[in-house]
Amino acid sequence: MNHFTCLLKHELRALFIAPSTYVTGVIFLLLMGFIYILILADFTLQPHDNLPTEYFFQLYWIPVFFIVPLLTMKSIAEERRMGTLETLMTTPVTATEIIFSKFLAAYLFYCLLWMLTLGFPLLVNLTVGSSAMTVRLLDPATLLGGYIFVAISGLLFISVGIFSSSLTRSQLVAGMLCFSILFIIILGVPAVKTQSIGWFEWLEGALEYFNNFKHLEDFSRGVIDTRHIVFYFSYTTLVLGISVLITESKV
Amino acid sequence: MLGQEHSIEVNNLTKYYGPVMAIHEVSFNVEKGEIVGFLGPNGAGKSTTMRILCGLITAKSGSAKICGIPIASNPDEIKRRIGYMAENNPLPEDMRVVEYLYYRGRLKEIPRKRLKDRVEETLELCDLNRTARRKVIANLSKGYRQRVGIADAILSEPEVIIMDEPTIGLDPHQVLMIRDLIKNLRGKMTVIISSHILSEVELCCDRVIIINQGHIVACGTSESLRNEFINNTTYTLNLKGKTEALDSLLREIDPDLVISSSPSDINEDYYDLELTTPHTHNLSEKILTRLYEHPQFRVRELRRKVPNLENIFLAATRRSWDEDIPLSINKVDSGKKNNQETGVVE
């Protein structure tokens, strides 16, 4: 456990002193801010049934596609390319501690970035504050559900990033691989489901279980289903476990 | 473990990368407090052996123990007992020297109370305390980076230190400093160093192991290897006089002493000649006395060539090439003699 804390501190420190982290953060906040403004602008033009926050969280996949690869592609691939992974493995540290510390550092930063988006509704509410607006902008159930979904689905997305990084010594390859896997998980599954004809029908139940948008739907309504939590936790453990095995065997 | 326990004990270690043999039935022992040089041409299997000793990779067969503990079954315990400096000395670019050593110290489980003292001691020992202490590793010169690598290897005062080419790319001053540093470790820690700089190994190592094409071709002190591999003694003579008369004179000194080269420059009064004998005892005095008795010869210089480690290395590796060791698994009788002892690797 001592090793893990030490490695985690080292990873967090490395994240917070790297300029690329701040560039990623700025790009993320600019994009999310822009999306939020567009949603609000659309709300001023026509009436909507749902809350702006719901639409905001429905577009969670846009930042995930570039934030997750950017945050994770360096983690193992860079250490392997530099040879520092080898020196790390000659200390009494295990591959599990290395993988989990890198995962947790990237995950904490991912959550921090998402937490900052809470500033958008707060700022809007502060500027044009009215009680009717407050209810719609800061609906606690939607906000809480949305952020819990982001936090829980983030586990799987970040673990996919770490997994991709553990496979190769090239950051570029790790980034592209991570993007492709995320694309399949997030957009591929619903696409297959909507296109399902004939022999795909028997897969429908399974695909439904994999569909992230379905999970989000439940969470945004404030329904916290343990099935989804088990889904994300079990897959995260599986993916990280494979990463540990790869790291151990490919020093 | 009964009786004398070796610090490093390697028995019949074999490793293949796919069909290519990296090392084949490598066996050697290193005693406590000994400094051993590990030599070999590129691709001979030095790094593979060192990586197996560190528990980074596993061997196909054979056993390797550090301080009597089998590496394959206790890799975690081994990692507490070794200090490893990898080839090319990889270091994180964005850390300061002192931060890096604290970080490594914590990972190497140095007790919290002792960590500060130990880091300071190591910084002092590796001469990093004054200029490099607070510098970012990316901005350090090659020599300082090597020192940081060595500081990391000795930081936790391990029983065994394994260094893969620690003096590569250093200037003579830095080589001298690192040589002194390694000499200081004699008796306290067991050190195994691989290097291409043969004079370096000869100066600071107690014993030399030469590996070629995955086989140990020589093992022993420089002196014993000299006797084993270099079977003749060469003298260089700078003299004036007729060569024809010299031949019979030399036979009187030693019947096997012959002139092995033609005069270097016959137009000059004085010329160089090389004399060779298969015997190793020193004939310098006899040669000088005999030549002094004959006034037609005027001697200006006589040198007895002592073969250095480079000659031994070349002779040992050449001999193993001549023996034509098979490189591929197909050619090797893979079933033979895979002695599976306690602590067998994989």
Interface residues (C-beta under 8 A of the other chain):
Chain A: N2 H3 C6 L7 H10 A14 I17 A18 M82 G83 T84 E86 T87 L88 M89 T90 T91 P92 V93 T94 V251
Chain B: C54 G55 L56 I57 D76 K79 R80 I82 Y84 A86 E87 N88 P90 L91 P92 E93 D94 Y103 R104 R106 L107 K108 E109 D152
